[in-house]
């Protein structure tokens, strides 16, 4: 009788144990794509510890995931964990050498960007150095905001100092049917710059896209390096993105607005935006 009474209890305990085991197995074998996306969300929101924990779990399941290894190296660098960065890079080198090289170039780009000083004095360059002018949001009627006019004034001085350089204007985000690039192109032509010198990228909706689309256009025009022109508070992120996108940056020209406040190199916690942008320029995340 006692065994009969206890049988339902034993069944319930067994069912509970199976549920726990099933949950643990599901957790242990979490979807790599979900973990990767969770890591990216955590990095974007500023929770690097949680993002790196996601990547560790992902790599425990999929140790040859090249994108995860690259991200682990990038965010370990940001947090100052150089041992984990180098271990991840060494593993990545044996799996995807091209991505490993791109990740190392990203570190060089961030170093170069952090060391960049906003400079209102134009550089002198030849025809193989392009001038890349980054857009800024237009007013609803398509008119340019003062911030963009400031960038164009700096670009005009740079164009005069380097009369043989091709000029890239990059920015989509149309307002009243006018893209940022179209507005910039019109301003430069109206101030005496020949239209034949100007390359217009009407697609870019971000600094990352400025770099990805613009670098290809500059290369197609024969440029092997670039001078980036934007606002002082934007110059370091732009420089890093253009380097990661594949072209050396040999100059960084800015307007005078906000210049003094942007001269000191940014502290590590102020570099998050550069790390986020450069990882996206490296095409992380890619489709999974």
Steps between C-alpha positions, in 0.01 A plus 500: 500500500775743588669438164170563317447826685852618433493411127332829385749693709789319334354572157464870582861516623623327188304741278644798688850363460447453127375860472807633679728284284324617183533866604867456584564329166322778312706761687822311440422485130373853454458623146832654384318768302295601804812519716680705237209742471477522879870583516458776241202642687700504823797672337269760347334570836836530679500168686832360382520241779170342394597515133829324564319238711268433205801455273668261742189283505472517121866405452468212746240357261653622173875553555562573131250788472720762334266795556469422869878472536547835326244666729658337804837646401350846435309533828776337704725773363249763608481358854878469523510118506795465264558131576150402383541733201818326387364150561193584291714652223730198488204264474340722236820505297476124451132516400465817292828677434333783309268584788792474744693753289193723488466484877864596549452786254201610708727534805745706296211716374375566853850591613540739207158652562555557871829673416340721235481870581217704350677738263345799320814552290472323162769258386671508162441185300523370146247337268527156662369635830124544506312749717205335678236736636243341730139609499276624778121493531310751290204709610154373396497736200835366377705798619836443667552545871788724619696189603511377141591845366792502745620167362470628144700813577780279635468278192517800267827613659633146468393485135683826425815374675488176298364603160556163332332284765162340428232603748251252645179634652316224682158495661150380415211565740296711253281786614254657258652280227855627563779278633781629717743422218294699248485799733877484559574461131286804419675710765848409378415564135342829601829594666711435193594131527468328160224240494741260328704476822206392714393143571155483660385209716126538552449171688682525833284530808774476763871554555554128439332526162686824424817295532388177331342669197740794483825306516397291201412812302832663587691189394305483175607861436867404548547624856733299723456711815253747643465821694184482710301819556233521769425663834756487785275285719457251215847485350649213701211263433506590131876449471474156661216393271678607182817314599306182579311537171832472322669831427782676689399833651777756463316808621206601720361844428231653718307818554581741781175431688558296820869468408655576839272266695586212267879532510565263795499130403183326620513287815450126458132508598449775242640275227201262503350667195821449307511130592134455404541681169819326395357155578205584274733632232678163522153363416432357843233393540479326167186305410487176698 
